[in-house]
Amino acid sequence: MKVSKTGPLLCALAVLPLLSVSACTPIGMAASAVATVGSAAIEERGVDGTANDTAIKAGITGRFFQSDAGLMTDIDVTVFERRVLLTGVLKDADRKALAVRLAKEEPDVIQVLDYIRIRADESTDLARDVAIAGELRSSLMFDSRIVAVNYKVGVVDRTVYVIGLAQDAEERTRVLDWCRSTEYVRQVVDLIWLKNDPRRRKPSDRRPL
């Protein structure tokens, strides 16, 4: 796969001075806030959509804390356009059922994608998963034919879960190709929608912030 990296690389170099400022300083916190808002503004879901997803995730993790605080660390919650992705490994099927139920109870959730695994051994190769996720996110970011901010990537036990919005079928295929070609990946779970998918909710359907 031939990838053009010049444009994104120049953008990355341009923000390096900001990244070198400590996040604990007023300048660092301001830079972080600007970067977050700027990223949200260029996403297909927009600033309001990003804020709503953040609120949904906070609501779900709050429900986890009240019912079973361990779920906050045992289960990864990813929210994209009100679609909730649950991943992780648990020993107890009852805890899995609880996590799914709590996610479904959160207002404005349109879909809960349950990919929680049940098995006696909860351990995973965390270091390998982190390395895969880092490499894949970098590949997407530096591919000039992919709008990387429109995707979220998670990795559990070398299985890649990718959720987001593709500009078209070609971009979706390109993202999946990167996922499958990343070293050590066992499986890829495709949860990508096209941006013109009729299942997407219109801005007028969203709850007020």
N, C-alpha and C positions, 0 to 999 in steps of 0.2 A: 504494500500500500504506500503510494507516494504522498507525502504530506508537506504542505507549505507552512513553514513556521515563522517566517519573517515578520509578518504583521503582528501576531499575538506576542512575539518575543519583544518587539519594540515597546508594546503596551506594558508588558511585564517590567521591562527595564525602567520605564517612566515612573512606575509606582514604587520602585525600590526605596527611594528616599523616605516615603511614607512608612513603609514596612519596617524601616530601621529605627523608627521612633518608638520608644517604650509605650505599650498600651496603658500603662499605669499613669502616664502623664496626661494633662489636659489636652495637649496636642495629639498624643497618641490615641486617646479616646475619641476625639473629634474626627481624626483621620479614619478610625475604624467605623464610626457611624456613617461618615460620608461614603465609604467604600460599600457598606451594607446597603444603603439606600440606592446608591448608583447601580449596584448589581441587580437589585430588585426592579429598578426602573426599566432595565433593558430585557428582563425576562418576559416571556409571553404572558405569564400570569399577572404581571404588573406589581406595583407597590401594595395595592389593596389586597390582591390575591395572596401575596407573600405574607402580609400581616395576618390575614385570616388563617392561613396554614399554621403560622407560628402560634396563634391563639388556640387552634385546635390541638396542636401537639402539647401545649402547656396544660390544656384541660385534661387530656388523656393521662399525662404523667402525674397530674394532681390526683386523678382518680386511682391510679396505681398506688401512689403514696398512702392514700387513705385506706385502701383495701388490702394491699400486699406490697409493702415498700420494696421488697426484693425484686419485684417486676421492673422497677426503674433501672436496675443494672443488668438484669437478666434478659430483657427484651429491648431491642432497638425499635424506636418508633420513627417512621419517616412519613411526612405528610406533603403531598403535592396535589394542588387543586382539589382539596377535600377528599382525596383518596389516601387512605391510611395503610401503610405497609408495616406489618409486624414481622420481625425476624428474630431468631435466637434459638437456643436449645434449652429445653426444660426436661426434668425427669417426670413431672407430675402432669397428667392430662387435665386434671381439674384446674391447675393454675393456668394452663393454656386457655381453657374455656373461659376462665375469669378475665384474662387479658383481652380476649376477643370481645366478650360481652361489654366490658368497660369502654373499649374503643367505639363500639357501635352505639353506646349510650351518649356519646359526645354530640351535642347539637351540630348540625350542618355537615356531618360526615356523609358522603354519598356512597362510599365503598370501603370495605375493610378487606385487605388482602392478607390472609393468614398464611404465613410461611414459617410459623414456629414449629420446630422439630421436637419430637418426643423420643428420648432415649435415656438409658440408664446412666451413660457417661455424658455429662454436660460439657466436658472440656473441649476446646477447639484450639486450632493452631493460630492463636491471635496474632502473633508476629507476622506470620505468612499472610493472613487476611489483611492486615494493615498495609503490608508492602504491596499486595495486589491492588488494593484500593488506591493507594498513592500513585502507583504507576499508571493505572487506568485513568484517573482524574487528570493527570498530567498529559496523557495522550490526547484526551478529548479537548483539553484547554488549548493545546498548541496545534490542533487541527483546524485550519482556517475555514474548512467546509462544514464545521459543526459549531452550533451555538451552544457552547458547553454549559452556560448558566441555566439552560432549560432542562438539565438532567441532574438526578441524584443517584449516587452509586453506593451500594452497601455490599459487604462481603462477609459471609459466614461459612466457615469450613470450606473455603475455596470455591463456594458458589457465589456468583455475582448476581445481584438484584439491581436492575436498572429501571428507573421510573422517570417519566418526564414527557416532554412534548417535542416532537420532531417537526421541522419545517415541511418536510415531504418524505416520501418513501425512501428516496435515495439517502437522505441524512440518517434516517432510522437504520437502514442497512449498514451504513458506515459506522455508526455507534456500536452496533452489535458485532461487527467485524473486529473492532478494537477490543471489545470484551472477550470474544472467543480467542483472539490471538495473543492475549496477555499471558505470560508464562505462569504456569502452575494452576490456572483456572480449570476447574473440573466441569462446571456447568454454568449456563447463563439463563437467568429467568427474565424474559422480556416483558416489561410492563409499560412500554412506551405507547403513547397515543400520538396520532398526527394532530397538528394544531387545528385542523378543520374538522376534527371528529365531532359528530353531532351529540355525543354523550357529554361533552364539556358544558359546564354551566355558564350562562351568560353573566356579565357583570351585574345586570339588574336583578339576578336571582340571588346574589350574595347577601349575606346578613350584614347589617350596618356595623361598623367598628365602634 
